[in-house]
């Protein structure tokens, strides 16, 4: 069935922006989303085996899953385990299920409409509103990037004893890493990200096995409990939810699923792409769910009931090698593995943050700059407040992590701005067509999730601002 859509459908056969033959730093973006990689990854024939097709479509989900296990999640999840034991495992479960629903919608929008979320939103807004949305989303991306800067700087400090200010400056050089990765091809980037995710999972699985968490208490923790609504527990639960569902992932996923070379004009091939993109996303988000659970289990098994303040990466690093806190499993090896995983998490997010920034810039204001230039500009802007904070507080890790918490405010503001258009666009028959429009129950769950998360994030903002006053 042919769809009538108010959204411009793009593909590899779209004309590239016209230039005068000279190289420009800033150019117009009128083509497909992330045109450098759009439609560049080959896929097998539809008659190929399920596993063969799944392997070909796998990869975008891994880049999305990175945002659900970034350094911003770590202290929150481990802190939740330390303070409330296994109680908040159900919060991680619900957050992950909501994330799977939203990412399914984002992937479907990109595949069916042929546009990423930023492009599709801009197609239904004015130029002025598009500019406002771009600014807010860029701030949210920088807030996410700030967490990676702080996490990477602290990891370098813990591993090599580098002063925090030196670690912060070193993170600026990761533009070289990005350039290297972009030169080897998008498929290899996906493989590297998957490897880093598996490294993080292996580290925490090993540490949790040594910690020997209570299996009955763990199973009970996945069941909803009224105790979660108590003031302290609710505040921690809000922190876990706020750190889990990231707005930039919706833009990222709707773009990078288009890297596969499915037939843009055949509904059967689009349906196949949606199916395997959903499998890919759910498998990778399942891995992120496991990692976040492992973080909470680590906190619950080793530190539940401890009066020590373990709210910083450094305190957790020290606690893992302190027998009085971690018990007989404490060792320098555990601490070192923790820092390695933290560094891997930060480097993963370097890739996804840069790609998302390019996506929203091209989509909302229809301009594009080289990825290396974008990385330098955004990283320098992000590093400035971190450097100021580091210098002003004499390299205090506590001050840096308070800055990290403050950065979550922008993520809370940007979340409904991303979710509302996503649910609306994918629930429109005019845009998605009869075959791909959200089922009624999917639309209802989408709107309920949007409303609930918006309310919870507003409450989180009030908690953070109240703490500053």
Residue, then its C-alpha position, 0 to 999 in steps of 0.5 A: x500500500x502506498x503511503x501518503x506522507x507529509x514527511x520528505x522521504x530520503x534515500x541513497x539516490x537523493x541528490x547531494x547538496x550542491x557546492x561550487x567545487x570548493x571545500x567548505x567547513x559548513x555546508x547545507x544538509x538536504x540529503x539522507x541522514x548521516x549520508x556518509x554511512x546511509x545505505x552503505x552496509x550490505x545485507x543478505x537476501x531475504x531468503x538467508x537464514x535468520x541468524x545470517x540476517x540478524x548478524x547483518x542488521x546487528x550493530x546500531x543497537x549496540x551504539x544505542x545501548x551505550x547510552x544506557x550504561x554510560x558513567x552517569x548510570x554507574x554511581x546511581x545504580x551502585x548507590x541504589x544497591x548500597x542504600x536499599x539493597x535489591x529493592x530497586x531492581x524492578x526500577x531498572x527493569x521497567x526503565x529498560x522496557x520503556x527504553x525498548x519501546x521507545x527505541x523500537x519506535x525510533x528505528x521504525x520511524x527511520x526505516x519507514x519514513x526515511x528520515x531521522x527523528x530530527x528531520x521528521x520533527x523539523x518537517x512539522x515545525x517552523x524554522x524558529x522552533x527548529x532552531x530552539x529544539x536544536x539548541x536544547x538538544x545540543x545542550x543535552x548532548x553536551x550534558x551527556x558528553x560532560x559525564x563521559x569527560x568526568x568519567x574518563x578523567x577519573x578513570x585515568x586518575x585511578x589507573x595511572x595517577x594522573x591529576x584530574x586536570x590532565x585527564x580532562x585535557x587528555x579527553x580532548x584528544x579523543x578526536x584522534x580516536x574518532x578520526x581513526x574509527x571513522x576511517x575504518x568503516x562503520x561496520x568496524x565501529x559497531x564491532x569495536x563498540x560491541x567488544x567494549x560492551x562485552x568487556x564492561x559486562x565481563x568485568x562486572x559479571x566477574x565482580x558480582x560472582x565473587x560478591x555472591x549476591x542473595x539469589x532469593x533477594x535478587x528475585x524479590x527485587x524484580x517485583x514492584x514494591x510500595x516501599x519504592x514510593x517512600x521518599x528516599x527510595x523514590x528519589x533514588x529511583x528517579x535518579x535511575x530512571x533519569x540516567x537510563x532513558x537518554x533523549x539523544x539515543x532516539x535521534x541516533x537510532x532513527x538515523x543509524x538504522x538507515x545504514x543498512x542497504x534495504x530497499x527504501x521503496x518496498x514495504x516488504x523489505x522495510x518490514x524486514x528491516x524493522x523486524x531485525x532492527x527491533x531484534x538488534x535493539x532489544x538484544x543490545x538493550x538487554x545487555x545494557x539491562x544486565x550491566x545496570x543490574x550487575x552494578x546494583x547487585x555489586x552495590x547491594x552484595x558488597x556495600x548494603x548497610x555500610x555507612x560509608x559514603x560511596x557516592x563517587x567513582x573514587x570512593x567505589x574504587x577504594x572500597x573494592x580493595x578495602x576488606x573492611x568494606x568489600x569483605x574477603x573478595x576485596x582486591x586491587x584487581x577488582x578496583x583496576x577492572x572497575x576503572x578499566x570498565x569506566x574508561x571503556x564506557x567513556x570511550x564508547x560514548x565518545x562515538x555516539x555523542x559525536x554522531x548524534x550531534x551531527x544528526x540533530x544539526x543536519x535535521x533541525x537547522x539543515x547544516x553540516x560540518x565535518x565530524x572531526x570539527x564537530x568533535x573538537x568544538x563540542x568537546x572544547x565547550x564541554x571541557x571548559x566547565x569541567x576545567x573551571x570546576x577542577x581548578x576552582x575546587x583544587x581537583x576535587x572529585x566530589x565537586x566534579x561529580x556534583x557537576x555531573x549531577x547538575x548536567x542531568x537537568x538538561x537531559x530531563x528537559x530534553x527528554x519530553x522534547x524528544x519523546x512527544x514528537x516520536x510517539x506522535x509521528x509513529x502513531x500517524x497513519x499519514x506518516x507511517x502508513x497502514x502497515x507501520x503505524x503504531x498499534x493502539x496498545x503501543x501508542x497508549x504505552x508510548x503516551x503513558x511512558x512519555x507522561x510518566x517519565x516527564x512527571x518523574x523528570x520534573x520531580x528530579x529537576x525539583x530535587x536537584x534544584x532544591x539541593x542547590x538552594 
